[in-house]
Amino acid sequence: MAARAGWFLVVAVFVCAHAPAPAHAFEWKDVAERARALAAEPYRDPSGRVPDWLVGITYDEYRDIRFRPAWSLWRDTPSPFEAQFFHPGGFYDRVVALNEIDPKGEVRPIPFSPDLFDYGKNTFASRVPQDLGFAGFRLHYPINRRDYRDEVIVFLGATYFRAVSRGQRFGLSARGLAIDTALPSGEEFPWFREFWLVRPAARARSSVIFALLDSPSVAGAYRFELVPGEKTVLTVAAQIFFRRPVTSLGLAPITSMFFAGENGGPGRRDYRPEVHDSDGLLLSDASGWRWRPLANPERLRVSTFTLISA
């Protein structure tokens, strides 16, 4: 692949009628132009914005930091959607820029403040920088009860995101892009460095999010359209620009977590009989069903499957 070449992917498409947007409205093409310009520049390491002491907090200390729902974005609007935000620290050592696109198409930055969070038993709230920034966000929508807005999609860490349908719990995570997975050189993990959340209209049944991806090898523009419900559908479109050639590129990658299960795990004792989000991979094609139990081997294993279309 030639450096800085343009590459376009549409994972799924919905066709619907929209009123013409104002000439000045912020759109996906604006994100694509930013990605194109970003790919033409040297990559800049984003680390260092989050203080070392905050990165070093324990899992329990991070879990005790909770967003105050009363400050949710769009809570006081007629929209059924609302957005809540995640605090940096622990595993999340990068901050992302968050913006809102208002009904006129104008961009408004979403400012960070420690006052948006309840720090629980932690005693370090006064040390948190006033302009620190967010680690990610989640959208809420009433998919199970009309009087309660459920957490339906989460964007947190690198390019990870995951969503649920009615009556479900979170499981697999998707990623914006996979680069050089399972290669001796090591995997590269792109990250979403900036998001634009389009304010949904009153009684809206869908929500649109734009995202800017960055990594040492690529930059990219993403558009997500979320339609939550009995079957939550996420439409993803992406345009990728390369800084340098990539050996292995994974489109629409899916990730889960597995530590130990029925097939064993690391050689240490644990009071839990199984520790995982998924315990197997189930594939279906014209030849039937195939089941591959997950394991946690000492050495890397790569499985390749050929699917037969009907």
Secondary structure, DSSP 8 states (H G I E B T S, - for coil): --TT-EEEEES-----------TT---HHHHHHHHHHHHTS-----TTSS-HHHHT--HHHHHT-EE-GGG-BTTTSS-S-EEEEE--BTTB---BEEEEE-TTS-EEE----GGGEE-TT-S-GGGS-TT--BSEEEEEEEEEETTEEEEEEEEESTTEEEE--TT-----EEES-EESTT-TT--B--EEEEEEEE---TT-S-EEEEEEEE-SSEEEEEEEEEE-STT-EEEEEEEEEESS--S-EESS-EE--EEEBTTB-SSS--SSS-EES--EEEEEETTEEEEEE----SS-----------
